[in-house]
Amino acid sequence: MTEIKLHNVGITGMGMSFPDKILSNADLEKMVDTNDQWIVERTGIRERRIVEKGVGASVHGAEAARRAIAQAGLAPEDIDLIVVPTVTPDMMFPSTACIIQDLIGATNAWGYDLGAACSGYLFALESARCQVASGMAKNAVVIGTEVMSSIIDYEDRNTCILFGDGAGAAVIQPVADSAPGIIDSINYIDGSGVKHLHMKAGGSQMPASSETVANKLHYVYQEGGEVFKRAVRGMADVALQVVEKNGLKKSDVKLLVPHQANTRIIAAAQRRLELTDEQVVITIDRYGNTTSASIPTALQIAYEEGRVEKGDLVVLVSFGAGFTWGATLLRWGL
Ligand SMILES: CC(C)(COP(=O)(O)OP(=O)(O)OC[C@H]1O[C@@H](n2cnc3c(N)ncnc32)[C@H](O)[C@@H]1OP(=O)(O)O)[C@@H](O)C(=O)NCCC(=O)NCCS
């Protein structure tokens, strides 16, 4: 049997794109019975971005991908794999990967969408990394893009304060064995969590009908407290696990890039890894929870703010519907 030599894989380009329109806590105060103080204290969110009506997830996803591809010094034709983790695809089918491929002119790529909700980005990154590591793909782009505003009930104060729209993308490529790259990833699913966070209608089990629309079943359904408890435990556990599995210490970690669902969930992971505030990236105040876009955009923002340097050890960690959760360990290479 031929042995496959696995390549070291690194992030070589990043891009993000957010809509211009801001939905602030003050705006939400006019829409539901809530207030800025409650939202900030319970979630950490001050504002989020919202697309104009009719803008699908592919639009900002394509723009984020174009920017990531340019930063990697590639042309769209060089891309051979597109993976798009999204819970808000433009359409049920075809995949948003196909739509973005056409928009950006990545004519030599194959690709697919991947569903893991707020853990989508880490699951997609790992899926693409396996292909680049094995030589199946050379220049992959992983695009987290969401129009969460399309599945949010803006009359439900429990959920409408939480989510925002946006997109983040990374190009991954083989890099020299000695270069900084993605080291490892640990990912989990637990389907017993389905009942706590889902969208009831619009799938094959309950297709859209006038009744499902009247009963508001095409929106995010969430039992916030239960999700909160599981997220606190899941994110903190897996973040530490990926560090220890690789023979490293908490003190080796330079930066934690958590999924941005709630600053109180993030604080639990921060405490477990014994990190300072400076070592934890928070973008939820500006963008809310952008589901699959939250980790790549937070990572890029930290990079642009000069909070991570070449060779630094970074932990990406997520928790989401499913339940799904995971952590990726990497050395920063840009
Ligand atoms: C949603 C979430 C912010 C709610 O915070 P919480 O501290 O658990 O708040 P609770 O749901 O216990 O609600 C406390 C009270 O605030 C009220 N409340 C809920 N939303 C409110 C809002 N927007 N404004 C004001 N009050 C609100 C509730 O009705 C409740 O009132 P009651 O005690 O009179 O019934 C929190 O549970 C959470 O972040 N969950 C996880 C979210 C998540 O990670 N989701 C996606 C996975 S990635």
The ligand as a Gaussian input file, in Angstrom:
#p B3LYP/6-31G(d) Opt

LIG

0 1
 C      -30.414000      33.802000      25.472000
 C      -29.679000      34.245000      26.727000
 C      -28.882000      35.488000      26.463000
 C      -30.696000      34.540000      27.820000
 O      -30.031000      34.939000      28.983000
 P      -30.419000      34.340000      30.390000
 O      -29.577000      34.975000      31.383000
 O      -30.359000      32.847000      30.261000
 O      -31.875000      34.857000      30.549000
 P      -33.205000      34.006000      30.757000
 O      -33.543000      33.322000      29.479000
 O      -33.040000      33.162000      31.987000
 O      -34.218000      35.158000      31.035000
 C      -34.165000      35.938000      32.208000
 C      -35.288000      36.929000      32.153000
 O      -34.989000      37.916000      31.173000
 C      -36.053000      38.011000      30.248000
 N      -35.553000      38.314000      28.923000
 C      -35.236000      37.489000      27.915000
 N      -34.819000      38.176000      26.863000
 C      -34.845000      39.465000      27.208000
 C      -34.527000      40.640000      26.535000
 N      -34.079000      40.651000      25.273000
 N      -34.675000      41.812000      27.182000
 C      -35.125000      41.854000      28.457000
 N      -35.462000      40.766000      29.143000
 C      -35.313000      39.571000      28.529000
 C      -36.719000      36.656000      30.282000
 O      -38.047000      36.729000      29.823000
 C      -36.614000      36.310000      31.748000
 O      -37.634000      36.974000      32.434000
 P      -38.477000      36.213000      33.566000
 O      -37.467000      35.824000      34.600000
 O      -39.446000      37.249000      33.976000
 O      -39.073000      35.037000      32.864000
 C      -28.744000      33.120000      27.226000
 O      -29.481000      32.052000      27.717000
 C      -27.818000      32.607000      26.156000
 O      -26.931000      33.299000      25.714000
 N      -27.974000      31.321000      25.767000
 C      -27.110000      30.666000      24.825000
 C      -27.214000      31.296000      23.489000
 C      -26.380000      30.586000      22.487000
 O      -25.243000      30.318000      22.739000
 N      -27.012000      30.330000      21.351000
 C      -26.485000      29.850000      20.159000
 C      -25.590000      28.729000      20.275000
 S      -24.288000      29.255000      19.446000

